[in-house]
Amino acid sequence: MDDNNLNIVVPDDLPEDISQGFVKDESKEIRRVVVDRQGCIGARSCALVANKAFKMDDENLAYVADTLDEEDEELLKMGAQSCPTLAIHLYNKDGDKIFPDT
């Protein structure tokens, strides 16, 4: 999905190897979800907590699922927070990082 169609600003700090998705609901705080695939260690906690937002691929790395928009925003935050390596980044529509606080 093209983020320009959603008026979502591209953050300056995106990792190189990512999986990302966009939340279309403009009333939500979280609008861009990014998985840093180099930082992912395959712990699966994100997929267990927020299984509509995160899935695991054949390499046992997390990716943002096509069903991201179906996930509850609180579960989405909890899924990101459950990652032991903080490989999941959450952004608002202005490109400001919501999580993690680094």
Contact map, one row per residue, 1 for C-alpha under 8 A:
111000000000000000001100000000000000000000000000000000000000000000000000000000000000000000000000000000
111111000000000000000000000000000000000000000000000000000000000000000000000000000000000000000000000000
111111111100000000000100000000000000000000000000000000000000000000000000000000000000000000000000000000
011111111000000000000000000000000000000000000000000000000000000000000000000000000000000000000000000000
011111110000000000000000000000000000000000000000000000000000000000000000000000000000000000000000000000
011111110000000000000001000000000000000000000000000000000000000000000000000000000000000000000000000000
001111111000000000000000000000000000000000000000000000000000000000000000000000000000000000001000000000
001111111100000000000000000000110000000000000000000000000000000000000000000000000000000000011110000000
001100111110000000000000000000000000000000000000000000000000000000000000000000000000000000001110000000
001000011111000000000000000000000000000000000000000000000000000000000000000000000000000000000110000000
000000001111110000000000000000000000000000000000000000000000000000000000000000000000000000100111100000
000000000111110000000000000000000000000000000000000000000000000000000000000000000000000000000010000000
000000000011111000000000000000000000000000000000000000000000000000000000000000000000000000000000000000
000000000011111101000000000000000100000000000000000000000000000000000000000000000000000000000000000000
000000000000111111000000000000000001000000000000000000000000000000000000000000000000000000000000000000
000000000000011111000000000000000001000000000000000000000000000000000000000000000000000000000000000000
000000000000001111100000000000000001110000000000000000000000000000000000000000000000000000000000000000
000000000000011111110000000000000111110000000000000000000000000000000000000000000000000000000000000000
000000000000000011111000000000000111100000000000000000000000001100000000000000000000000000000000000000
000000000000000001111100000000011110000000000000000000000000001100000000000000000000000000000000000000
100000000000000000111110000000011100000000000000000000000000000111010000000000000000000000000000000000
101000000000000000011111000000111000000000000000000000000000000000011000000000000000000000000000000000
000000000000000000001111110101111000000000000000000000000000000000011000000000000000000000000000000000
000001000000000000000111110000100000000000000000000000000000000000001000000000000000000000000000000000
000000000000000000000011111100100000000000000000000000000000000000001000000000000000000000000000000000
000000000000000000000011111110100000000000000000000000000000000000000000000000000000000000000000000000
000000000000000000000000111110000000000000000000000000000000000000000000000000000000000000000000000000
000000000000000000000010111111100000000000000000000000000000000000000000100000000000000000000000000000
000000000000000000000000011111100000000000000000000000000000000000000000000000000000000000011000000000
000000000000000000000010000111111000000000000000000000000000000000000000100000000000000001111000010000
000000010000000000000111110111111000000000000000000000000000000000000000000000000000000001111000000000
000000010000000000011110000001111100000000000000000000000000000000000000000000000000000001111000000000
000000000000000000011110000001111110000000000000000000000000000100000000000000000000000111100000000000
000000000000010001111000000000011111000000000000000000000000000100000000000000000000000111000000000000
000000000000000001110000000000001111100100000000000000000000011100000000000000000000001110000000000000
000000000000001111100000000000000111111100000000000000000000000000000000000000000000001110000000000000
000000000000000011100000000000000011111100000000000000000000111000000000000000000000001000000000000000
000000000000000011000000000000000001111100000000000000000000000000000000000000000000000000000000000000
000000000000000000000000000000000001111110000000000000000000000000000000000000000000111000000000000000
000000000000000000000000000000000011111111100000000000000000110000000000000000000000101000000000000000
000000000000000000000000000000000000001111100000000000000001100000000000000000000000100000000000000000
000000000000000000000000000000000000000111110000000000010001110000000000000000000000000000000000000000
000000000000000000000000000000000000000111111100000000000000000000000000000000000011000000000000000000
000000000000000000000000000000000000000001111111000000010000010000000000000000000000000000000000000000
000000000000000000000000000000000000000000111111100000000000000000000000000000100110000000000000000000
000000000000000000000000000000000000000000111111111001000000010000000000000001110110000000000000000000
000000000000000000000000000000000000000000011111111111110000010000000000000000100000000000000000000000
000000000000000000000000000000000000000000011111111000000000000000000000000000100000000000000000000000
000000000000000000000000000000000000000000001111111000000000000000000000001101100100000000000000000000
000000000000000000000000000000000000000000000111111111000000000000000010001101100000000000000000000000
000000000000000000000000000000000000000000000111111111100000000000000010000000000000000000000000000000
000000000000000000000000000000000000000000000010011111100000000010110110000000000000000000000000000000
000000000000000000000000000000000000000000000010011111100000000111111110000100000000000000000000000000
000000000000000000000000000000000000000000000110011111110000011110010000000000000000000000000000000000
000000000000000000000000000000000000000000000010001111111000011110000000000000000000000000000000000000
000000000000000000000000000000000000000001010010000001111111111000000000000000000000000000000000000000
000000000000000000000000000000000000000000000000000000111111111000000000000000000000000000000000000000
000000000000000000000000000000000000000000000000000000011111100000000000000000000000000000000000000000
000000000000000000000000000000000000000000000000000000011111100000000000000000000000000000000000000000
000000000000000000000000000000000000000011000000000000011111110000000000000000000000000000000000000000
000000000000000000000000000000000000100111000000000000011111111000000000000000000000000000000000000000
000000000000000000000000000000000010100101010110000001111001111100000000000000000000000000000000000000
000000000000000000110000000000000010100000000000000001111000111110000000000000000000000000000000000000
000000000000000000111000000000001110000000000000000011100000011111010000000000000000000000000000000000
000000000000000000001000000000000000000000000000000111100000001111110000000000000000000000000000000000
000000000000000000001000000000000000000000000000000010000000000111111000000000000000000000000000000000
000000000000000000000000000000000000000000000000000110000000000011111110000000000000000000000000000000
000000000000000000001110000000000000000000000000000111000000000111111110000000000000000000000000000000
000000000000000000000111100000000000000000000000000010000000000001111110000000000000000000000000000000
000000000000000000000000000000000000000000000000000110000000000000111111000000000000000000000000000000
000000000000000000000000000000000000000000000000011110000000000000111111101100000000000000000000000000
000000000000000000000000000000000000000000000000000000000000000000000111111100000000000000000000000000
000000000000000000000000000101000000000000000000000000000000000000000011111110000000000000000000000000
000000000000000000000000000000000000000000000000000000000000000000000001111111000000000000000000000000
000000000000000000000000000000000000000000000000110000000000000000000011111111100000000000000000000000
000000000000000000000000000000000000000000000000110010000000000000000011111111110000000000000000000000
000000000000000000000000000000000000000000000000000000000000000000000000111111111000000001000000000000
000000000000000000000000000000000000000000000100110000000000000000000000011111111100000000000000000000
000000000000000000000000000000000000000000001111110000000000000000000000001111111110000000000000000000
000000000000000000000000000000000000000000000100000000000000000000000000000111111110011111000000001000
000000000000000000000000000000000000000000000000000000000000000000000000000011111111010100000000001100
000000000000000000000000000000000000000000001100100000000000000000000000000001111111010000000000000000
000000000000000000000000000000000000000000101100000000000000000000000000000000111111111100000000000000
000000000000000000000000000000000000000000100000000000000000000000000000000000001111111000000000000000
000000000000000000000000000000000000001110000000000000000000000000000000000000000011111000000000000000
000000000000000000000000000000000000001000000000000000000000000000000000000000011111111110000000000100
000000000000000000000000000000000011101100000000000000000000000000000000000000010011111110000000000000
000000000000000000000000000000001111000000000000000000000000000000000000000000011010011111000000001100
000000000000000000000000000000001111000000000000000000000000000000000000000000010000011111100000111100
000000000000000000000000000001111100000000000000000000000000000000000000000010010000000111110000111100
000000000010000000000000000001111000000000000000000000000000000000000000000000000000000011111111111000
000000010000000000000000000011110000000000000000000000000000000000000000000000000000000001111111110000
000000111000000000000000000011110000000000000000000000000000000000000000000000000000000000111111000000
000000011110000000000000000000000000000000000000000000000000000000000000000000000000000000111111000000
000000011111000000000000000000000000000000000000000000000000000000000000000000000000000000111111100000
000000000010000000000000000000000000000000000000000000000000000000000000000000000000000000111111110000
000000000010000000000000000000000000000000000000000000000000000000000000000000000000000011110011111110
000000000000000000000000000001000000000000000000000000000000000000000000000000000000000011110001111110
000000000000000000000000000000000000000000000000000000000000000000000000000000011000000111100000111111
000000000000000000000000000000000000000000000000000000000000000000000000000000001000010111000000111111
000000000000000000000000000000000000000000000000000000000000000000000000000000000000000000000000111111
000000000000000000000000000000000000000000000000000000000000000000000000000000000000000000000000001111
